[in-house]
């Protein structure tokens, strides 16, 4: 078996991204029994590990939090406004973490970066986590948040006619799930664009990607993804539900999409397939593969020019898609 087939243990990563992965993994190494921790304790560990990477970055003119009603209970939103103004376009952002971990706090800098670089409002959604809350709870919450912003957005200084939806990893999964549900309820007009950062679209990956990118030296392991899917699914039948495993869905009549695809990620094969399926369904797609990047690399923006480039690319796309005035 060749070195490529076995995986290079991070040797193929951009040097700055490799530093990021090593630093985060060193934090997790301090907790050798991490996989045996309860969800609550595991979340405490990851909050500590990610905290340094959420510091610094752009300052906002205003950051406020509101709670909105959904069919699955109230959901907290954190609204980032990069400059004074009213009725601005907005990106609704869904953090990753395998539907199980992370928070508005772990992704605070990432959302501020989008707000500043694209000159738009960013709305972070504190959706309910698994395994306490299984599919489709988070999808229902996000869908109802979109509906609330489309109806009440002016009350928080957002143009309800210019909303985009996006997220990373599990947040990318929720973005697609929500877009499909809105389409199927004749509400696809509510979102004008979708952003997918290393999204999860199926629980099936090829053995090649497991060998190359699912082990030591990268940010997301194959074993972690198995646990995350088990946490989120109610039972094995959910793996055939196109709202959850959206690679199985009919993808027509969806808004345009921008896809950030790290070259060295166990999930990237899914993104490449999803991009092809979206194009075949007539959806406008801009998919960019970032060489030397791995899962979660956008969070390394404080030390990584590559992460900064990906954020700038997405920001430019958002400005065009949401008709942001220069």
Buried (B, 14 or more C-beta within 10 A) or exposed (E): EEEEEEBBEBEBBBEBBBBBBEBBBEBEEEBEEBEEEEBEEBBEBBBBBBEEBBEEBBEBEEBEEBEBEBEBEEBEBBBBBBEEEEBBBBBBBBBBBBBBBBBBBBBBBBBBBBBBBBBBBBBBBBBBBBBEBBBBBBBBBBBBBBBBBBEEBEEBBBBBBBBBBBBBBBBBBBBBBBBBBBBBEEBBEBBBBBBBBBBBBBBEBEEEBBBBBBBEBBBBBBEBBEBBBBBBBEEEEBBEBBBBBBBBBEBEBBBBBBBBBBBBBBBBBBBBBBBEBBBEBEBEBBBBBBEBBBBBBBBBBBBBEBBBBBBEBBBBBBBBBBEBEE
